[in-house]
Amino acid sequence: MIAWIVASLVVASLAARVDARATPGATRAAKCDGPYWPLKSFSDPARKTVKVEPPATTTIEAIVARGRPQPTPARRKTPYQRRTWEVVASVDSYRMDHNELRLVLFDHGAYMNAVVPAPACLPAKARERAAMTAVWNKFVTRCGHPTEEWQPLGAVAYVRGVGFWNNSTGGRGMAPNGAELHPLTSFRAVAGC
């Protein structure tokens, strides 16, 4: 009897580990927080001030040329943060990063990150919640399942998201000024996925 109970516990433990890998972010939703999380999840008090449609069409090079605000805004107060932007870019690589799908975008010698939170991390009040969930599902279904390790991709896509200033100054594919598209509200691959 004791052997059967131990065996049942081992099987249950293994099943939980498999489920956690199958749905990244879903089992770790409690860790979806931090001082910038309301901005990252489009659930901040100023979310309704963002001009979502039509997006401003731009380039990564133009976004990277913007001046970095000092200090990094923890509230939505710059013009860059108050609209959605769309770029056409190569998706160089991607990975799961703290319950978010992080993409490295590249175009004409410039890099930047684009990010979408895991659907399990999106609060009910998040603006464009359905759109962010659709981005996640489309990417995972068509382009690849993210892991915590960087994976190459090489897809070309129209990528749309809200302007965000990351307070970090380094990291793979990060724009030197900290600009990101975060969260993504649309992802349309035209090649490579």
Backbone bond lengths (Angstrom), bond angles and torsions (degrees), N, CA, C in turn:
res aa  C-N    CA-C-N  psi(-1)  N-CA   C-N-CA  omega(-1)  CA-C   N-CA-C  phi
1 M - - - 1.447 - - 1.529 111.12 -
2 I 1.335 117.20 -44.61 1.465 120.91 179.72 1.526 109.91 -63.73
3 A 1.326 116.81 -40.65 1.466 120.97 178.69 1.531 110.12 -60.66
4 W 1.327 117.46 -39.65 1.459 121.18 -179.71 1.531 110.19 -66.13
5 I 1.326 118.52 -40.83 1.466 122.72 179.37 1.532 110.00 -64.62
6 V 1.330 116.69 -44.38 1.468 120.71 178.98 1.521 109.75 -62.51
7 A 1.333 116.74 -45.28 1.466 120.69 179.57 1.524 110.71 -61.28
8 S 1.320 118.11 -40.10 1.470 122.03 178.73 1.521 111.33 -63.59
9 L 1.328 116.95 -41.55 1.460 121.19 178.72 1.527 111.19 -65.18
10 V 1.322 117.34 -40.15 1.470 121.11 178.84 1.524 109.72 -64.37
11 V 1.325 117.94 -45.81 1.471 121.38 179.07 1.522 110.39 -61.96
12 A 1.327 117.88 -43.32 1.468 121.06 179.26 1.518 111.06 -62.81
13 S 1.332 116.65 -40.32 1.465 120.99 178.90 1.520 111.05 -64.07
14 L 1.317 117.21 -44.08 1.471 120.98 178.48 1.518 111.17 -64.58
15 A 1.313 117.58 -40.90 1.466 121.20 179.01 1.518 110.87 -62.04
16 A 1.332 117.74 -40.24 1.462 121.05 178.99 1.521 110.71 -63.80
17 R 1.335 117.08 -39.29 1.466 120.15 178.52 1.518 111.45 -65.03
18 V 1.332 116.93 -41.77 1.462 120.56 178.77 1.517 109.95 -63.41
19 D 1.349 118.63 -44.28 1.451 121.93 179.61 1.518 111.28 -61.76
20 A 1.337 118.18 -38.53 1.463 121.66 -179.76 1.521 110.61 -63.72
21 R 1.332 117.61 -36.63 1.457 119.70 179.29 1.524 110.87 -76.59
22 A 1.327 117.65 -30.57 1.462 120.90 -177.49 1.521 111.93 -70.28
23 T 1.319 117.25 -31.28 1.453 120.59 -179.73 1.521 109.73 -128.43
24 P 1.348 117.41 77.62 1.457 118.59 -176.64 1.518 111.29 -58.72
25 G 1.302 115.17 137.11 1.456 120.33 178.97 1.518 113.17 92.40
26 A 1.317 116.53 -31.83 1.452 119.24 -175.20 1.520 112.05 -65.90
27 T 1.332 117.67 -34.53 1.451 119.51 -177.60 1.519 112.06 -92.38
28 R 1.313 117.15 -6.67 1.457 120.15 -177.62 1.526 111.34 -116.07
29 A 1.315 117.22 24.95 1.460 121.10 -175.49 1.522 113.15 -57.30
30 A 1.325 117.25 -28.43 1.460 120.08 -178.80 1.531 112.10 -64.34
31 K 1.318 118.51 -19.08 1.456 122.21 -179.25 1.532 111.94 -92.60
32 C 1.293 117.72 9.83 1.459 122.47 -179.97 1.523 108.51 -87.84
33 D 1.324 116.25 82.38 1.449 118.77 -177.34 1.520 109.84 -157.92
34 G 1.281 116.33 -168.26 1.453 122.49 -179.82 1.516 109.65 123.44
35 P 1.326 117.17 166.96 1.460 119.83 -174.98 1.532 113.84 -63.95
36 Y 1.328 118.01 -26.36 1.457 120.91 -179.41 1.531 112.96 -97.76
37 W 1.353 116.50 -0.75 1.466 119.00 -174.80 1.534 113.44 -58.32
38 P 1.328 120.77 -40.96 1.475 118.53 177.68 1.536 112.66 -57.87
39 L 1.335 117.70 -39.03 1.470 119.88 176.66 1.526 110.55 -68.46
40 K 1.318 116.77 -44.27 1.460 121.89 -176.83 1.523 112.42 -64.23
41 S 1.324 117.02 -30.77 1.462 121.06 -177.51 1.532 112.53 -102.33
42 F 1.343 117.41 7.95 1.462 123.20 178.09 1.525 110.88 57.44
43 S 1.345 115.25 39.04 1.462 120.70 -179.99 1.530 111.71 -123.78
44 D 1.325 117.05 15.82 1.460 121.84 179.61 1.529 110.54 -73.17
45 P 1.331 118.38 162.04 1.473 120.69 -178.62 1.533 113.56 -58.93
46 A 1.331 118.99 -27.74 1.470 121.63 -178.02 1.525 113.23 -94.79
47 R 1.318 118.22 14.94 1.470 121.13 -176.65 1.529 113.09 -59.25
48 K 1.322 117.00 -30.09 1.467 119.85 -178.15 1.526 112.88 -77.58
49 T 1.334 117.52 -8.21 1.471 120.85 176.85 1.528 112.50 -84.47
50 V 1.331 117.43 -6.68 1.462 121.73 -177.52 1.528 110.09 -80.46
51 K 1.320 115.67 129.21 1.459 120.67 174.96 1.531 107.29 -81.37
52 V 1.327 115.45 108.90 1.462 121.24 -175.80 1.523 111.36 -87.79
53 E 1.321 117.68 -44.47 1.471 122.32 -177.32 1.511 110.11 -122.95
54 P 1.301 118.35 141.22 1.463 125.45 -15.63 1.515 109.77 -74.74
55 P 1.343 116.90 155.07 1.463 118.54 177.21 1.520 110.16 -70.28
56 A 1.316 116.16 154.62 1.465 120.72 173.92 1.525 107.31 -82.63
57 T 1.302 116.45 120.79 1.462 120.97 177.57 1.519 108.13 -80.39
58 T 1.325 115.99 129.83 1.455 121.09 -177.18 1.516 109.43 -150.40
59 T 1.328 116.09 -168.63 1.463 122.09 176.98 1.526 108.91 -125.69
60 I 1.301 115.75 159.66 1.461 119.77 175.28 1.519 109.66 -61.07
61 E 1.318 116.19 -40.90 1.465 120.90 179.49 1.530 111.48 -56.71
62 A 1.335 117.22 -42.79 1.469 120.84 179.57 1.528 111.51 -67.62
63 I 1.324 116.91 -38.35 1.470 120.02 178.68 1.524 110.31 -66.79
64 V 1.326 116.81 -42.64 1.461 121.61 -178.93 1.532 111.49 -66.87
65 A 1.329 117.37 -24.71 1.471 121.22 -179.97 1.528 112.79 -78.07
66 R 1.327 117.88 -11.95 1.467 120.97 179.37 1.528 110.27 -65.21
67 G 1.310 115.71 148.11 1.459 120.29 175.71 1.513 111.09 -71.32
68 R 1.311 116.05 140.02 1.466 121.37 178.47 1.528 109.27 -79.64
69 P 1.330 118.57 123.94 1.459 119.67 178.36 1.527 111.02 -69.29
70 Q 1.321 115.66 143.35 1.468 121.36 177.99 1.520 108.99 -124.79
71 P 1.293 118.86 126.31 1.454 127.05 -7.53 1.528 110.73 -74.02
72 T 1.321 116.60 170.71 1.469 120.88 178.26 1.526 108.33 -60.47
73 P 1.345 117.15 123.79 1.471 118.92 -176.28 1.531 112.84 -67.50
74 A 1.302 115.93 128.65 1.462 121.89 175.16 1.525 110.71 -91.18
75 R 1.342 115.93 -5.86 1.467 122.28 175.08 1.517 108.19 -124.56
76 R 1.317 116.73 160.22 1.460 123.06 -178.10 1.528 108.79 -79.52
77 K 1.351 116.80 96.73 1.458 118.53 -177.14 1.522 115.01 -135.32
78 T 1.324 119.56 -6.90 1.466 120.24 178.75 1.526 110.25 -99.20
79 P 1.329 117.60 154.97 1.467 119.78 177.16 1.535 112.89 -56.00
80 Y 1.321 117.16 -35.12 1.470 120.63 179.33 1.524 111.52 -62.10
81 Q 1.323 116.99 -35.42 1.467 121.83 -178.62 1.528 113.14 -81.70
82 R 1.317 117.30 -9.17 1.465 120.12 -173.14 1.518 113.99 -106.05
83 R 1.335 114.89 26.51 1.469 117.95 174.22 1.509 110.27 -160.05
84 T 1.320 115.17 167.47 1.455 120.07 172.88 1.518 108.27 -95.84
85 W 1.316 114.52 148.99 1.457 123.39 -177.56 1.518 108.44 -126.54
86 E 1.334 115.81 145.91 1.456 119.28 176.99 1.520 109.64 -126.80
87 V 1.337 115.05 131.31 1.456 121.63 177.01 1.525 108.57 -126.85
88 V 1.312 115.58 154.69 1.462 121.80 169.58 1.522 104.64 -104.70
89 A 1.319 116.53 125.27 1.461 119.22 -173.80 1.513 111.37 -151.74
90 S 1.306 114.10 163.52 1.456 121.56 168.80 1.523 107.19 -85.35
91 V 1.321 115.99 132.41 1.462 120.45 174.46 1.522 105.82 -90.69
92 D 1.317 115.01 100.17 1.459 122.55 -174.81 1.528 112.19 -66.57
93 S 1.335 116.47 -47.00 1.460 121.30 -177.04 1.520 109.34 -160.64
94 Y 1.333 115.84 170.28 1.458 120.69 -179.68 1.522 109.52 -154.08
95 R 1.335 114.64 160.30 1.459 120.83 174.80 1.520 110.13 -164.94
96 M 1.323 115.23 167.85 1.452 122.64 173.10 1.523 106.95 -86.81
97 D 1.330 117.77 128.69 1.459 121.81 -176.06 1.526 109.11 -139.45
98 H 1.326 117.17 102.96 1.469 122.08 179.38 1.529 112.37 51.60
99 N 1.324 116.67 55.29 1.468 123.38 177.92 1.520 113.56 65.02
100 E 1.314 115.98 27.51 1.463 121.30 175.35 1.518 109.04 -136.28
101 L 1.324 115.75 147.10 1.454 122.10 172.47 1.520 106.99 -88.98
102 R 1.329 116.67 114.90 1.467 122.33 -177.05 1.517 108.59 -106.62
103 L 1.334 116.03 124.14 1.466 123.16 177.76 1.518 109.07 -109.71
104 V 1.325 116.61 140.24 1.461 121.45 172.13 1.522 106.41 -100.07
105 L 1.342 115.94 117.36 1.454 122.38 179.86 1.527 109.98 -99.72
106 F 1.334 115.93 146.16 1.465 121.13 -179.47 1.520 109.35 -140.04
107 D 1.334 115.80 139.63 1.457 121.39 173.18 1.526 108.99 -163.74
108 H 1.323 117.07 129.90 1.466 123.38 176.30 1.532 113.64 48.37
109 G 1.316 117.25 48.00 1.460 121.25 175.75 1.510 115.81 80.12
110 A 1.331 119.11 3.80 1.464 121.91 -178.40 1.532 110.05 -118.77
111 Y 1.320 115.13 141.66 1.458 122.37 178.60 1.520 110.31 -117.97
112 M 1.313 115.12 153.20 1.468 121.95 169.68 1.515 108.62 -160.70
113 N 1.316 116.92 164.09 1.457 122.49 177.95 1.519 110.54 -100.05
114 A 1.320 114.04 148.15 1.455 122.41 172.35 1.530 106.15 -131.08
115 V 1.325 116.96 137.70 1.464 120.09 -168.71 1.530 110.63 -138.57
116 V 1.328 115.12 142.84 1.470 120.29 171.18 1.526 108.06 -133.15
117 P 1.346 117.11 131.01 1.465 120.09 178.61 1.534 111.02 -68.23
118 A 1.329 115.13 151.87 1.461 120.00 173.19 1.528 108.27 -60.90
119 P 1.333 117.94 139.47 1.468 120.19 -179.46 1.531 113.82 -52.77
120 A 1.328 117.70 -34.55 1.467 120.48 -179.95 1.520 111.82 -66.38
121 C 1.337 117.36 -16.32 1.460 121.09 -178.44 1.526 113.13 -95.46
122 L 1.314 117.73 -5.69 1.461 120.35 -176.17 1.523 111.03 -82.95
123 P 1.333 117.10 122.46 1.463 118.87 177.00 1.531 110.95 -67.79
124 A 1.295 116.50 156.22 1.464 121.42 -179.52 1.528 111.42 -58.41
125 K 1.337 118.18 -31.63 1.463 121.21 -177.64 1.530 113.41 -83.14
126 A 1.329 118.51 0.36 1.468 120.92 -178.52 1.523 110.64 -61.38
127 R 1.316 115.81 128.81 1.461 120.82 175.82 1.529 107.53 -72.40
128 E 1.322 117.29 142.62 1.463 123.05 -179.73 1.536 111.88 62.10
129 R 1.312 115.86 30.01 1.471 120.84 -179.03 1.521 111.55 -57.93
130 A 1.319 117.44 -44.95 1.469 120.94 -179.90 1.530 110.92 -64.21
131 A 1.324 116.89 -38.53 1.463 120.44 179.30 1.528 111.01 -66.29
132 M 1.344 117.37 -42.05 1.462 120.28 179.05 1.530 110.81 -65.05
133 T 1.326 116.70 -40.49 1.456 120.69 177.96 1.525 110.21 -64.29
134 A 1.331 117.21 -38.97 1.468 121.02 177.93 1.523 111.47 -63.93
135 V 1.343 117.41 -39.76 1.467 120.91 176.99 1.524 109.12 -59.93
136 W 1.327 116.00 -50.15 1.467 120.83 -179.75 1.525 110.34 -55.35
137 N 1.343 116.38 -52.48 1.463 121.11 -175.93 1.526 111.79 -63.78
138 K 1.320 116.79 -41.55 1.467 120.43 179.57 1.527 110.33 -62.98
139 F 1.330 117.22 -45.67 1.459 119.95 -178.39 1.530 110.62 -63.72
140 V 1.331 117.04 -49.88 1.461 121.01 -176.87 1.528 111.20 -63.23
141 T 1.326 117.61 -36.68 1.453 121.63 -179.28 1.530 112.33 -73.80
142 R 1.334 117.43 -41.03 1.466 120.61 -172.07 1.523 115.47 -101.38
143 C 1.332 117.23 -28.88 1.465 119.31 -171.07 1.521 114.38 -108.73
144 G 1.299 118.70 -32.87 1.454 120.36 179.46 1.513 112.01 153.06
145 H 1.302 114.25 156.18 1.456 121.46 -179.48 1.523 108.81 -91.18
146 P 1.338 118.84 118.31 1.464 120.07 -176.10 1.528 112.85 -70.65
147 T 1.315 114.67 143.44 1.460 122.25 171.80 1.527 106.22 -124.05
148 E 1.305 117.43 -179.01 1.462 119.55 179.18 1.526 112.61 -78.10
149 E 1.323 117.84 -7.62 1.468 122.70 176.75 1.525 109.17 -96.01
150 W 1.336 116.65 143.53 1.467 120.14 176.30 1.520 109.85 -62.32
151 Q 1.332 115.49 136.68 1.459 122.03 177.22 1.520 108.58 -124.79
152 P 1.341 118.08 133.02 1.464 119.90 178.62 1.524 110.36 -72.53
153 L 1.334 116.46 153.46 1.465 119.10 178.35 1.523 111.91 -134.74
154 G 1.327 118.70 -63.30 1.457 120.75 -179.50 1.520 114.60 78.21
155 A 1.315 118.42 18.61 1.464 121.72 177.20 1.528 109.82 -78.78
156 V 1.322 116.19 157.92 1.464 122.16 172.11 1.522 106.63 -114.36
157 A 1.340 116.06 132.14 1.461 119.24 -173.37 1.519 111.82 -149.97
158 Y 1.324 114.45 155.20 1.460 122.15 165.36 1.520 104.75 -86.66
159 V 1.318 117.09 119.70 1.453 122.27 -175.95 1.524 107.74 -120.03
160 R 1.330 116.05 126.27 1.463 121.77 -177.99 1.520 109.62 -124.39
161 G 1.332 115.33 135.80 1.454 118.88 178.29 1.514 111.83 -164.71
162 V 1.312 114.62 173.98 1.451 122.80 -178.77 1.531 108.84 -84.56
163 G 1.318 117.00 140.10 1.456 120.73 176.91 1.515 111.65 -64.81
164 F 1.320 115.68 137.44 1.464 122.13 -178.14 1.522 108.67 -146.44
165 W 1.320 117.06 139.90 1.468 122.22 175.44 1.518 108.59 -103.82
166 N 1.317 116.55 116.14 1.461 121.54 177.25 1.520 108.19 -84.84
167 N 1.324 116.84 135.28 1.458 119.50 -179.87 1.523 112.88 -79.64
168 S 1.327 117.07 -6.86 1.458 121.16 177.33 1.528 109.80 -78.75
169 T 1.318 116.57 149.71 1.465 120.06 -179.17 1.517 112.65 -112.08
170 G 1.302 118.06 2.93 1.457 119.73 -179.30 1.507 111.11 -146.70
171 G 1.290 114.78 171.75 1.460 120.40 179.97 1.506 110.26 130.78
172 R 1.288 115.31 158.67 1.455 121.58 -176.78 1.523 111.64 -58.54
173 G 1.315 115.55 121.17 1.454 121.91 174.83 1.507 115.98 70.69
174 M 1.318 118.24 9.64 1.465 119.36 -178.92 1.521 110.79 -74.37
175 A 1.310 115.72 140.64 1.461 120.88 174.98 1.522 108.45 -66.25
176 P 1.334 118.04 141.82 1.460 120.37 -178.94 1.531 113.49 -60.07
177 N 1.332 117.48 -25.62 1.462 120.27 179.61 1.534 112.86 -92.46
178 G 1.337 117.59 0.99 1.460 121.56 178.89 1.517 114.56 82.94
179 A 1.334 118.34 4.89 1.468 120.85 -179.25 1.530 110.41 -70.80
180 E 1.319 115.15 138.12 1.461 122.33 175.55 1.522 109.03 -139.39
181 L 1.309 115.77 164.98 1.462 122.11 164.25 1.520 104.05 -102.30
182 H 1.346 115.68 110.77 1.459 119.06 -168.77 1.523 109.83 -159.65
183 P 1.289 119.20 104.09 1.450 128.49 12.79 1.531 111.92 -94.14
184 L 1.330 114.56 161.20 1.459 119.99 174.01 1.519 109.53 -77.09
185 T 1.342 115.08 140.76 1.460 120.63 177.82 1.525 112.26 -117.60
186 S 1.345 116.29 -7.73 1.464 120.03 176.42 1.525 108.82 -159.06
187 F 1.318 116.13 143.86 1.452 123.07 177.53 1.517 107.49 -146.04
188 R 1.347 116.00 115.50 1.465 119.95 179.89 1.515 108.97 -127.40
189 A 1.337 115.42 103.06 1.459 120.38 179.14 1.514 109.71 -76.27
190 V 1.347 116.02 135.34 1.475 120.42 176.37 1.524 111.27 -109.45
191 A 1.338 117.60 -13.58 1.468 122.12 175.44 1.529 108.33 -160.76
192 G 1.323 115.10 147.53 1.452 120.08 172.64 1.510 117.31 92.32
193 C 1.323 118.75 -7.79 1.474 121.39 176.35 1.518 108.26 -124.94
